[in-house]
Amino acid sequence: MAAVVGDEQLRRPGGYAVQVLVVAVCYFAAGRLGLLRELSVEGAVVTPIYPPTGVAVAALLVFGLGCWPGIMLGAFFVVLSLTTPSPEVLGVLVGNTAAPLCAALLLRRAGFRSDLSRLRDGLSLVFLAALAAMMISATLGVGLLVLSNRLAGHSFWLVWLAWWVGDAMGVLIVTPLLLMLYRVRWPPPTVRWKEATALAVAACALVPLATYSSMSLLFIVYPLLIWAALRFQLLGSVLCALLTSVVATVAATNGAGVFAKLTRVEVMVQLQAFNGAMALTALLLSAVITEQRNTRRSVEKACQELVEVLEHLNAGQAPPPRRPPGEDDTDDRPSPTGTP
């Protein structure tokens, strides 16, 4: 990843303008996509998964903090597509921009790596970027609804919870996926295509069965997540989690399967609890597996170097010069935030 701290680099005005415009367009497209499936809670419209928050955090990690005008511009057009501008819209725009900015700053402070190759990276993304930073947008957004008398005061916490979880889910699911797609090399290296096809077929068969069945079968998606994480690490587990979240959200908004005969509040609570638990499982499990694999590769490399030294000593030759730590070891090389 070449420019995670790109705001510290000088850019040409034309390139910067294009970058801001691209971020705005992606944010707006993700916002319209997320609003296709919405829930009404106490008269307020919320989305179980709000993808623009994930797009915003990923853009700040890839392009740098300087792309924040694109986030605000995209958020403005999302609001404009829903309602006419009003004074409280400015507060919503500030919240939707400040939350991803705070998330990126917290991740930078924590030494976050965009390849999520360590457990601490997964924990930072979950607790700092998703759960902590997204409180800003939820608090400002719902607070302005109450102050403008568009929402009753007694409904503040329920709507706040729905808003907060929707924004956090966007970070948990969309941000890792975008970071992985940005880093992947095309064509990809050796891939277990047969196993990947089998996993995709199993997911397409079991996920609709789990979400649309009248029986409580949501738990059967967890073996798929474990399979994806063990064999395909973060990219596989995040894609599986994304598919499951989308199908579950469609079923919930249609009142089908396990979400039938539930009130809107019960649907919201059950759906967001399921999506949150699944996203956390996929992200943290894949981070642990990736970290263990990198540690094993480091040990194997060290053992190989030791064998070479012993062979030279037995042959009566001077041992070969030892490579500096991290040389030719891209998996374990310490790097600046997000730089592979």
C-alpha positions as CSV (number, residue, x, y, z in Angstrom):
1,M,0.0,0.0,0.0
2,A,1.8,3.0,-1.2
3,A,0.1,6.0,0.4
4,V,-1.7,5.4,3.6
5,V,-0.3,8.5,5.1
6,G,-0.8,10.4,1.9
7,D,-2.0,13.6,3.6
8,E,1.6,14.2,4.5
9,Q,2.7,14.1,0.9
10,L,2.4,17.0,-1.6
11,R,-0.1,16.5,-4.3
12,R,-0.8,18.3,-7.5
13,P,-4.1,20.3,-7.4
14,G,-5.6,18.4,-10.3
15,G,-4.8,15.0,-8.8
16,Y,-6.1,16.0,-5.4
17,A,-9.4,17.2,-6.9
18,V,-9.9,13.9,-8.8
19,Q,-9.1,12.0,-5.6
20,V,-11.7,14.0,-3.6
21,L,-14.3,13.5,-6.4
22,V,-13.7,9.7,-6.5
23,V,-14.2,9.5,-2.7
24,A,-17.4,11.5,-2.9
25,V,-18.8,9.4,-5.7
26,C,-17.9,6.1,-3.9
27,Y,-19.4,7.4,-0.7
28,F,-22.6,8.5,-2.4
29,A,-23.0,5.2,-4.3
30,A,-22.4,3.2,-1.1
31,G,-24.9,5.4,0.7
32,R,-27.6,4.8,-1.9
33,L,-26.9,1.1,-1.9
34,G,-27.2,0.9,1.9
35,L,-30.5,2.8,1.9
36,L,-32.1,0.2,-0.3
37,R,-32.7,-1.9,2.8
38,E,-33.8,0.2,5.8
39,L,-35.7,-0.2,9.0
40,S,-38.0,2.3,10.8
41,V,-37.3,2.6,14.5
42,E,-39.5,5.0,16.5
43,G,-40.2,6.9,13.3
44,A,-36.5,7.3,12.3
45,V,-35.1,5.5,9.3
46,V,-31.9,3.5,10.0
47,T,-29.9,1.0,8.1
48,P,-28.7,-2.3,9.6
49,I,-25.4,-1.9,7.6
50,Y,-24.3,1.6,6.4
51,P,-21.5,0.9,3.8
52,P,-20.4,4.6,3.5
53,T,-18.7,4.5,6.9
54,G,-16.5,1.6,5.7
55,V,-15.8,3.4,2.4
56,A,-14.8,6.6,4.3
57,V,-12.4,4.8,6.7
58,A,-10.8,2.8,3.9
59,A,-10.4,6.0,1.8
60,L,-8.7,7.8,4.7
61,L,-6.3,4.9,5.3
62,V,-5.5,4.6,1.6
63,F,-5.4,8.2,0.4
64,G,-4.7,10.0,3.7
65,L,-6.6,12.4,5.9
66,G,-6.6,15.0,3.2
67,C,-9.5,13.3,1.3
68,W,-12.0,14.3,4.0
69,P,-13.8,16.8,1.8
70,G,-14.8,14.0,-0.5
71,I,-16.5,12.3,2.5
72,M,-18.4,15.4,3.5
73,L,-19.4,16.0,-0.1
74,G,-20.6,12.5,-0.6
75,A,-22.6,12.6,2.7
76,F,-24.2,15.9,1.6
77,F,-25.5,14.3,-1.6
78,V,-26.8,11.3,0.3
79,V,-28.8,13.6,2.6
80,L,-29.9,15.7,-0.4
81,S,-31.2,12.6,-2.1
82,L,-33.4,11.9,0.9
83,T,-34.7,15.3,2.0
84,T,-34.4,19.0,1.5
85,P,-31.5,20.7,3.2
86,S,-32.1,22.2,6.6
87,P,-29.9,23.7,9.3
88,E,-29.5,20.5,11.2
89,V,-28.1,18.8,8.0
90,L,-24.8,20.6,8.7
91,G,-24.5,18.8,12.1
92,V,-25.1,15.4,10.4
93,L,-22.4,16.1,7.8
94,V,-20.0,17.1,10.5
95,G,-20.8,13.8,12.4
96,N,-20.5,11.7,9.3
97,T,-17.1,13.2,8.5
98,A,-15.7,13.5,12.0
99,A,-16.4,9.8,12.9
100,P,-14.2,8.3,10.1
101,L,-11.5,10.9,10.7
102,C,-11.4,10.0,14.3
103,A,-11.3,6.3,13.4
104,A,-8.3,6.9,11.1
105,L,-6.5,8.9,13.7
106,L,-7.1,6.3,16.4
107,L,-5.8,3.5,14.0
108,R,-2.7,5.5,13.2
109,R,-2.1,6.1,16.8
110,A,-2.4,2.3,17.5
111,G,0.1,1.4,14.7
112,F,-2.5,-0.2,12.5
113,R,-1.4,-2.2,9.5
114,S,-3.8,-2.3,6.6
115,D,-3.0,-6.0,5.8
116,L,-4.6,-6.9,9.2
117,S,-1.8,-9.5,9.7
118,R,-1.8,-9.2,13.5
119,L,-4.5,-9.8,16.1
120,R,-3.9,-6.2,17.4
121,D,-4.9,-4.9,14.0
122,G,-8.2,-6.7,14.1
123,L,-8.8,-5.5,17.7
124,S,-7.9,-1.9,16.8
125,L,-10.3,-1.9,13.8
126,V,-13.1,-3.4,16.0
127,F,-12.8,-1.4,19.2
128,L,-11.3,1.9,18.0
129,A,-12.6,2.4,14.5
130,A,-15.9,0.7,14.6
131,L,-17.2,0.8,18.2
132,A,-15.6,3.9,19.6
133,A,-15.3,6.3,16.7
134,M,-18.8,5.6,15.3
135,M,-20.3,6.9,18.5
136,I,-19.6,10.4,17.2
137,S,-21.9,10.1,14.1
138,A,-24.6,8.4,16.1
139,T,-24.6,10.9,18.9
140,L,-24.6,14.0,16.6
141,G,-27.2,12.5,14.2
142,V,-29.7,11.4,16.8
143,G,-29.1,14.4,19.0
144,L,-30.0,16.7,16.2
145,L,-33.2,14.8,15.5
146,V,-34.2,15.2,19.1
147,L,-33.3,18.9,19.1
148,S,-35.2,19.6,15.9
149,N,-38.3,17.8,17.4
150,R,-38.2,15.2,14.7
151,L,-37.7,12.5,17.3
152,A,-39.2,12.1,20.8
153,G,-36.7,12.4,23.6
154,H,-37.6,9.0,25.1
155,S,-36.7,7.3,21.8
156,F,-33.1,8.7,21.8
157,W,-31.3,5.6,23.1
158,L,-33.1,3.1,20.9
159,V,-32.5,5.1,17.7
160,W,-28.9,5.9,18.8
161,L,-28.2,2.2,19.2
162,A,-29.5,1.4,15.8
163,W,-27.6,4.2,14.2
164,W,-24.4,3.3,16.0
165,V,-24.5,-0.4,15.1
166,G,-25.3,0.4,11.5
167,D,-22.3,2.6,11.2
168,A,-20.1,0.2,13.0
169,M,-21.1,-2.7,10.8
170,G,-20.1,-0.7,7.8
171,V,-16.6,-0.4,9.2
172,L,-16.4,-4.0,10.3
173,I,-17.5,-5.5,6.9
174,V,-16.7,-2.9,4.2
175,T,-13.4,-1.5,5.4
176,P,-11.4,-4.8,5.6
177,L,-12.8,-5.9,2.2
178,L,-11.7,-2.7,0.5
179,L,-8.3,-2.8,2.1
180,M,-7.8,-6.4,0.9
181,L,-9.0,-5.6,-2.6
182,Y,-6.6,-2.7,-2.8
183,R,-3.7,-4.9,-1.7
184,V,-4.4,-8.0,-3.8
185,R,-2.2,-8.6,-6.8
186,W,-3.9,-9.4,-10.1
187,P,-3.8,-12.1,-11.3
188,P,-3.8,-13.5,-7.8
189,P,-1.1,-16.0,-6.8
190,T,-1.8,-19.7,-6.5
191,V,-5.4,-20.1,-5.3
192,R,-7.2,-23.3,-4.4
193,W,-9.9,-22.7,-7.0
194,K,-11.6,-26.0,-6.5
195,E,-11.9,-25.5,-2.7
196,A,-12.9,-21.8,-3.3
197,T,-15.7,-22.9,-5.6
198,A,-16.9,-25.5,-3.1
199,L,-17.0,-22.9,-0.4
200,A,-18.9,-20.5,-2.6
201,V,-21.5,-23.2,-3.5
202,A,-21.9,-24.2,0.1
203,A,-22.3,-20.5,1.2
204,C,-24.9,-19.8,-1.6
205,A,-26.9,-22.9,-0.5
206,L,-26.6,-22.7,3.3
207,V,-26.9,-18.9,3.9
208,P,-30.4,-18.5,2.3
209,L,-31.5,-21.7,4.1
210,A,-30.3,-20.3,7.5
211,T,-31.9,-16.9,7.0
212,Y,-35.2,-17.8,5.3
213,S,-36.0,-20.9,7.3
214,S,-38.8,-20.6,9.8
215,M,-36.6,-22.5,12.2
216,S,-33.7,-20.9,14.0
217,L,-30.7,-22.0,11.9
218,L,-28.6,-18.9,11.8
219,F,-25.8,-20.7,13.7
220,I,-25.0,-22.9,10.7
221,V,-23.2,-20.0,9.0
222,Y,-20.4,-20.1,11.5
223,P,-18.8,-23.3,10.2
224,L,-18.6,-21.6,6.8
225,L,-16.9,-18.6,8.4
226,I,-14.4,-20.9,10.1
227,W,-13.7,-22.7,6.9
228,A,-13.2,-19.5,5.0
229,A,-10.9,-18.0,7.6
230,L,-8.8,-21.2,7.9
231,R,-8.2,-21.7,4.2
232,F,-8.5,-18.2,2.7
233,Q,-7.8,-15.9,5.7
234,L,-9.2,-12.4,5.7
235,L,-10.5,-12.1,2.1
236,G,-12.4,-15.3,2.3
237,S,-13.9,-14.7,5.7
238,V,-14.9,-11.1,4.9
239,L,-16.6,-12.1,1.6
240,C,-18.5,-14.9,3.4
241,A,-19.5,-12.4,6.1
242,L,-20.6,-9.9,3.5
243,L,-22.8,-12.4,1.7
244,T,-24.4,-13.5,4.9
245,S,-25.1,-10.0,6.1
246,V,-26.7,-8.9,2.9
247,V,-28.9,-12.0,2.7
248,A,-29.9,-11.7,6.4
249,T,-30.7,-8.0,6.0
250,V,-32.9,-8.7,3.0
251,A,-34.7,-11.4,4.9
252,A,-35.1,-9.1,7.9
253,T,-36.5,-6.1,6.0
254,N,-38.9,-8.4,4.2
255,G,-40.0,-10.0,7.5
256,A,-39.2,-13.5,6.2
257,G,-37.7,-16.6,7.9
258,V,-36.6,-16.2,11.5
259,F,-37.6,-12.5,11.4
260,A,-41.2,-13.2,10.7
261,K,-43.8,-12.2,13.3
262,L,-41.3,-10.0,15.1
263,T,-41.8,-6.3,15.8
264,R,-39.6,-3.8,14.0
265,V,-37.6,-3.3,17.2
266,E,-37.1,-7.0,17.7
267,V,-36.1,-7.4,14.0
268,M,-33.5,-4.6,14.4
269,V,-32.1,-6.1,17.6
270,Q,-31.9,-9.7,16.4
271,L,-30.4,-8.7,13.0
272,Q,-27.8,-6.4,14.4
273,A,-26.8,-8.8,17.1
274,F,-26.3,-11.6,14.5
275,N,-24.4,-9.3,12.0
276,G,-22.2,-8.0,14.8
277,A,-21.3,-11.4,16.2
278,M,-20.6,-12.8,12.7
279,A,-18.5,-9.8,11.6
280,L,-16.4,-10.0,14.8
281,T,-15.9,-13.7,14.4
282,A,-14.8,-13.4,10.8
283,L,-12.4,-10.5,11.4
284,L,-10.7,-11.6,14.6
285,L,-10.5,-15.3,13.6
286,S,-8.8,-14.5,10.3
287,A,-6.4,-12.0,12.0
288,V,-5.4,-14.7,14.5
289,I,-4.8,-17.3,11.8
290,T,-2.8,-14.9,9.6
291,E,-0.6,-13.9,12.5
292,Q,0.1,-17.5,13.4
293,R,1.0,-18.3,9.8
294,N,3.4,-15.4,9.6
295,T,5.0,-16.5,12.9
296,R,5.4,-20.0,11.5
297,R,7.0,-18.7,8.4
298,S,9.4,-16.6,10.5
299,V,10.4,-19.7,12.5
300,E,10.9,-21.8,9.4
301,K,13.1,-19.1,7.8
302,A,15.2,-18.8,11.0
303,C,15.6,-22.6,11.1
304,Q,16.7,-22.6,7.4
305,E,19.3,-19.9,8.1
306,L,20.6,-21.9,11.1
307,V,21.0,-25.0,9.0
308,E,23.0,-23.1,6.4
309,V,25.3,-21.7,9.2
310,L,25.9,-25.2,10.6
311,E,26.6,-26.6,7.2
312,H,29.3,-24.0,6.6
313,L,30.8,-24.6,10.0
314,N,31.0,-28.3,9.4
315,A,32.7,-27.7,6.1
316,G,35.3,-25.5,7.8
317,Q,34.1,-22.3,6.1
318,A,33.2,-19.0,7.5
319,P,29.4,-18.8,8.1
320,P,27.5,-16.7,5.5
321,P,26.7,-13.2,6.5
322,R,23.4,-13.1,8.3
323,R,20.6,-11.2,6.6
324,P,19.3,-8.2,8.5
325,P,16.1,-8.9,10.3
326,G,13.1,-8.6,8.0
327,E,15.0,-8.7,4.8
328,D,13.1,-10.6,2.1
329,D,10.4,-11.2,4.6
330,T,7.4,-9.1,3.6
331,D,5.0,-10.9,5.9
332,D,6.7,-9.9,9.1
333,R,8.6,-6.7,8.1
334,P,7.7,-3.8,10.4
335,S,6.2,-1.0,8.4
336,P,4.5,2.3,8.8
337,T,0.8,2.3,9.3
338,G,-0.8,0.5,6.5
339,T,2.3,0.2,4.3
340,P,2.8,-3.4,3.1
